[in-house]
Amino acid sequence: MRTCRQAAPRTWGCLFHLASEREQARFLLGHRASSEHRSPTTGRLCDMSAVMNSRVETARRHVLDGRRIVAHQKELVWRLAALGLDTSEAKETLSLFESSLEIFEQHLRELLPPDA
């Protein structure tokens, strides 16, 4: 188990205290987790729904930012092509951004319940 710094907010203590995302999901779904989840900084029980909501919102923000970046890079590739300039590096960068976006989207899918 990891611990967090004393100055960390309550939700950070909860995030670092937990062993895995799967354990968090099991806890939220009402299954018995392997141990009681208490913040190492406060000793209080963690508000698991707030932790998961925070993680989902962060993942959603990453997806939206990733989509914006991919769209911008596609526009840049289009502009370079329209000017007759080399687009190979811009396309390679676009490919990397798209790969990152796929990872962000997969992470969001893993955090959301199956029926969402």
C-alpha positions in Angstrom: 0.0 0.0 0.0 1.2 3.5 -0.8 0.8 6.5 1.4 0.6 10.1 0.4 2.2 13.3 1.7 0.5 15.0 4.7 -0.4 18.1 2.6 -2.3 16.1 0.0 -6.0 16.7 -0.3 -8.3 14.0 1.1 -9.2 12.5 -2.3 -5.5 12.2 -3.1 -5.0 10.1 0.0 -7.8 7.9 -1.1 -6.4 7.5 -4.6 -2.9 6.5 -3.4 -4.3 4.3 -0.7 -6.2 2.0 -3.0 -4.5 -1.0 -4.5 -6.2 -0.9 -8.0 -9.0 0.5 -10.1 -10.6 -2.9 -10.1 -10.7 -2.9 -6.4 -12.3 0.6 -6.5 -14.9 -0.6 -9.0 -15.7 -3.6 -6.9 -16.2 -1.4 -3.8 -18.5 0.9 -5.7 -20.6 -2.0 -7.0 -21.1 -3.2 -3.5 -18.7 -6.1 -3.5 -16.6 -6.6 -0.4 -13.1 -5.1 -1.0 -10.0 -6.8 0.4 -9.6 -4.1 3.1 -11.2 -1.1 4.6 -10.3 2.1 2.7 -9.2 4.8 4.9 -7.2 7.9 4.1 -3.7 7.6 5.5 -3.7 11.4 6.2 -7.0 11.7 8.0 -7.9 8.1 9.0 -11.4 8.7 7.7 -13.2 6.4 5.3 -12.8 7.5 1.7 -15.7 8.8 -0.3 -15.4 6.3 -3.1 -18.0 7.9 -5.3 -16.3 11.2 -5.2 -13.0 9.6 -6.1 -14.5 7.7 -9.0 -16.3 10.8 -10.2 -13.1 12.7 -10.1 -11.3 10.1 -12.1 -14.1 9.9 -14.7 -14.2 13.6 -15.1 -10.4 13.7 -15.6 -10.6 10.9 -18.2 -13.4 12.8 -20.0 -11.3 15.9 -20.0 -8.3 14.0 -21.4 -10.5 12.6 -24.2 -11.9 16.0 -25.1 -8.4 17.6 -25.1 -7.1 14.7 -27.2 -9.9 15.1 -29.7 -9.2 18.9 -29.9 -5.5 18.3 -30.5 -6.1 15.6 -33.1 -8.5 17.9 -35.0 -5.9 20.7 -34.8 -3.2 18.5 -36.2 -5.4 17.2 -39.0 -6.0 20.8 -40.0 -2.3 21.5 -39.9 -1.6 18.5 -42.2 -4.3 19.8 -44.6 -2.8 23.3 -44.6 0.7 22.0 -45.3 -0.6 19.8 -48.1 -2.5 22.7 -49.6 0.7 24.7 -49.7 2.5 21.8 -51.3 4.8 21.4 -48.3 6.2 18.1 -46.8 3.6 16.6 -44.5 5.5 13.5 -43.4 6.4 14.8 -39.9 3.0 16.4 -39.3 1.4 13.0 -40.3 3.7 11.1 -37.9 2.8 13.5 -35.1 -0.9 13.1 -36.0 -0.5 9.3 -35.7 1.1 9.7 -32.2 -1.7 12.0 -31.1 -4.3 9.6 -32.5 -2.7 6.7 -30.6 -2.8 8.7 -27.4 -6.4 9.6 -28.0 -7.2 5.9 -28.3 -5.5 5.2 -25.0 -7.5 8.0 -23.3 -10.8 6.7 -24.8 -10.0 3.2 -23.6 -9.2 4.4 -20.1 -12.5 6.3 -20.0 -14.4 3.2 -21.2 -12.8 1.2 -18.4 -13.9 3.7 -15.8 -17.5 3.9 -16.9 -20.0 1.3 -16.0 -20.9 -1.2 -18.8 -24.4 0.3 -19.3 -23.2 3.9 -19.6 
